[in-house]
Amino acid sequence: MDRPAHDRPVRIGTVLVPNPVFAAPMAGVTDIPFRVLAREQGCGLVYTEMLSDKALIFGNRRTERMVTITPAEHPIAVQLLGSEPGPMAEAARLVTEAGADIVDINLGCPAPKVVRNGEGSALGRDPRAAAAVVGAVVRAVNRPVTAKIRKGWSDEEVNAVELARRLEDAGVAAIAVHGRVRTQFYSGRADWGVIGEVKAAVRVPVIGNGDAIDGPSAAAMIDQTGCDAVMIGRAALGNPWVFAQVLEFLRVGRPAPPPSPEERVAMAARHLRAIVEHKGPVIGLLEMRKHAAWYIHGLHGAARVRSRLMTADTPEEMEGILRSFLDDLSRPADA
């Protein structure tokens, strides 16, 4: 028997997401240029980087720029980070005014500077406090509110099911579950079993996260857990095509062909131009260095080119290096 198609739309509150392939929120990565490329490749739902509630409220200019939303990105979820109901509710009102379709609450970030403030994974460690924050945000806005959680704090402190139930009672419209505990950070294998346990425990859509890196693994996650959508993070670094590839596999059960080396380098150059247009030549150049390295990783001659990209002084110089590399890749081997 053929495997059933898994490309159905996902309803999150009042928002109908066109397909179940989501891009995970990633600090320093999921800005406008990244999100636009992801949407072009068929990604059903994109997320902003996590935004501090206090920074939004007090008008931090960098944070205000991070909440800018363009028409090509909808539907989009804006992810908020904080630990107090009042400030989180006020921040949620601000991002809905900016055009957020969904407000997402970060209850999973493992970074030490975040958990020291009682935010991210630390807030997820306290289901009662997390539910109070979510409830305040739900009451403050007329948009669906979602949350991203982890399996738990540690292997000895797993609370995803309890937390998910409390969040559902507080009014969330969907829950994303990363199958790792906080102490793992991003290492080791994700536990898909806990995603299935959360799915069985709540009525709202559940989004699986962790080790869904391509079409076969995304389909396996859905099959094994019953989750309503898959969230792809690190597999998308330098690889916006992953969303189209996963969606194609979910539709027909066959992998789409990977991009050619030439396509990868050409997309890096396009990403460079977009990030410079969005953030200016100085910040754009600095932030593009990591993206450029991801795009060319594994290509013949990449190590030599990467060292040149890291020391480029201007966007024009970086683009020239990429174009020269593209010419080398396009040249016949016996030329």
N, C-alpha and C positions, 0 to 999 in steps of 0.2 A: 504494500500500500504506500502511495506517495505521502511524504510528510506534508501536513497541512500548512498553508501559507500563514506567515506570522506578521504580515505587514498591515494589519488593521489599524485604523485611527484609534486614538486614545482620548477619551473625554476626561478632562480635569476640571471639575466644576463647570463653569460656563464656557470654557475654552476647549475646542475640538482640535487636538494636535493631529496633523495629517497622517503620521506614521509613528511607530514605536521606537525609532532610533534617535536617541537624545545625545547631546554633547554635554559632558560634565563641566561644571564650573571649575576653572583652574586659575589660581592666582598668577598674574603675570603672563597669562596666555590668552584667555577668552575675551579679548577686546573686540572692537568693531571689525577690524580687518579679518580676524580669525572667524568671527561669527558669520560674517557675510559669505566667506568661502565655504563654511560648513553648510549654510543654508543652500547655497548653489549646488552642493553635492547631495542634496536631498534630506539633510538632517531635519527631523521633525520638530525639535524644540532645542533652542540654544539658551544658555545661561550666561549672565555676566560673571565677571570675577566677584568674589565676595566683597561686599561693601560694609564698612563700619557704620553702625547707626549713629554714633556720636560725630563721626567725621561728616556725615551727611547733614546732620542737624546744625552743626556749627559752621557749615559752609566751606569745608576743605575743598580748595579748587581742584585738586587732583581727583578727589572722589566725585565731585560734581561732573567732571569730564567723563569719568568711568560710567556714569549712569546715562550718558547720552545714548539715545536709541534711534536708529535709522529705519525707514520704511521696509527695507529689504530683510530685516531681522525678525519680523513677526511670524509666528508667536515667539515671545521671549520671556524668560523668567529672570527677575532680578533677585540675586541672593543677598540677604542681609545677615550681618554678624553682630551679635550683641547678647546681653544677658538680663536686661531689665525690661519689663513689660512697657512702661511708659515711653522710653526712648525708641524702642523697637516699633511701637505703634506709630509714633511720629515719623520715623524714617520710612515706614511702609506707606504712609500717606504721601510723602515726597516722591517716592519712586513710582507710585501709581500716577501721580500728576505728570511724571516724565514719560509715561507711556508703557509701563510694565503691564504685560498681560497676566502674569502670575508673580506672586511674591513668595520667594523661597527662603526658609529659615535654615541657617547653617548650624547643625547640631553634631557635626562630625569632624571638623578640622582638627588635626592632631598637633599642630605647630605649638611648641612650648610657649611662645609669646602670646598665643591665643588662649590656651588653657590656663595660663597664669591669671588671666582676667576673668576666669569663670565662663568663658565663651566656648563655642565649638563643641568638641568632645567633652569638655568639662561640664557644660550645660546639659548635654545628652546623658551624662552620668546621673542626673537628678531629674527623673521623669516628672515629678510634681512641678518643679520650677520651669522646666521646658514647656510643659503644658500651659502654665500661666503666661509665658511669653507668647506662645502661639495663639492662645485665646485672645489676648489683647490685640494682636495683629489682625486676627479674623474679624473682630468687632470694629476695627478702625478703617477697614477698606472694603470696597465692593468688588474685589478681584479674588480669584481663588488663591488660597494660601497653601503652600506645600512645605515639606521639611525633608532634609537630607540627614540621615543618621548613620551610625556605624553599628556593627554587631554588638559592641559594648566597649567598655574601657580596657578590659584585659580578659584573658581566658578564664580567670576566676570571677570576673564581673561582667557577665553577658546579660544585657537587659533589652535587646532590640524589640522583643515581642511586647514586653510591658510598656516600653516607651511608645511604641507604635499605637497601642490601644489607647493610651492616654492622649496622644496627639489626635487620634481620630475623634475621641470624645470632645476635644477642644475645638474641632472644626476643620482640621486639615482636609484638603481635597485630594491629596496624593502623598505618598511617602517613598522617597528613594532610600534604598538600603545598600550601604557598602559592606560587603561581607568580610571585613577585617576589623579587628579590635584596634583601639587607639595605640596600644603599645607596639603593634606591628607597623604603624605608619603605613607605608606602601609596599612592605616586603612580604615574602611568603605567599602562600596561596589564599585566595578569597574563599570563604565558606559560603557556598551557594545554598547549603541547607538552611541557614538562618533566613535567607531571602524567602524561601518557600514557607518557613514557619510564620514569618510576618504576613505573607500573602494569605495564609490560611486563617490568620487571626483578625484581619480587618476587612472591611467592605470596600474601602477606597482603592484606587489603582496603586499598585506597587511597582516601582522602577528598580530593576536590578543593576548593581554596580560592582565592578571588581572582576578583572580577568576576562571581560568580553572584549576581545581584541580584533575579531574578524567575523565573517559570516557564520562559519561553523560554530564558533564558541558562543556567539550571540543566540543562535538558534538553540544550542544546547542549554543555555541558561534559561530560556523561555520554556523549553520542554521539561527541564528538571525542576523548576521552581514555580511555574505557572505565572510568573511575573507578567505585567501588562506592557512593559517597555524595558529596553536596555539602555544603559548610560555608558557612553564610551569616553574615556579620558585620555590616558597617556598614549594609547594607540593612534590618536589623532595628531600627535605632535609631528609636524612636518609631513602630514599625511591626511589632508582633508578628504581625499578619495575614499577613506575608510567608511564614511557614512554611506556613500553610493554603493560600495561593495557589500556592506552588511545588508542594506535594504534590498539589493538584488538577490542576495542569498535567501533572505526571509521570504521574498516573493516567489522564487522559482526553484530554490534548493541547489543552485549552481553558483560557484564563485565568479565574480566579474574579473576581468583581467586587470592586473596591477598597472599603474602608470609606468610609462617608459622612463628611462633616465632623463631623456630630453624633456619630457613633460614635468618631471620633478624639478629640474633646474629652472625651467620657464615659469613654473608656479612660484618658486622662490623669488624670482625677479618681480613678479606681479605683486606678491605679498609685500616685498620691500617698498614698492611704489605706494601701495595703499597705506602702510604703516607710517611712512614719512608724511604723506598727505594728512593723515589723521593726527599725528603727534609732533610733527616738525622734524627737521633734519637731524638734530642732535639726539633727542630721545629716541626717535624712530630708528636711527642707525644703531644705537646701543641695544635697543630691544630686539632688533632684527637679527643680531648675531646668533642668538640661541636658535631662532627659527631657521636661519640659513643652515646651521650645522645639522639640524634635524632633517631638513629637506634632502641634503646630499649624503646623509649617513649611509655607508655601505656601497656607495658608487665607486667605480674605479678612479683612483686619483683623488678621492675626497679628502684624505688627510692633508695632502699638500695644499689643496684649495682652501680647506677650513682655516689653516693657519693664516692665510692671506686675508680671508674674510674677517677674522677676528681683529686684524690690525688696520683695516680700511679706515681712512680718515673722513671720508664723505660718503653719502649715499651713492653718488655718481661713481665713485671708485668701487664700491661694493657691487653695484650693478654691472660695471665693466668686468669685474672678476667673474661674476656669474655668466655673463654673455660669452666670455672667453672659454669658460668651462663647457658651456653649451656647444660652442663651435667644436671643441675637442671631442665631445661625446658624439656629435653628429658626423664627424669625419670618418670615412671608412677605415677599418682596421689596417688595411694594406696601403693606405694613402701615404 
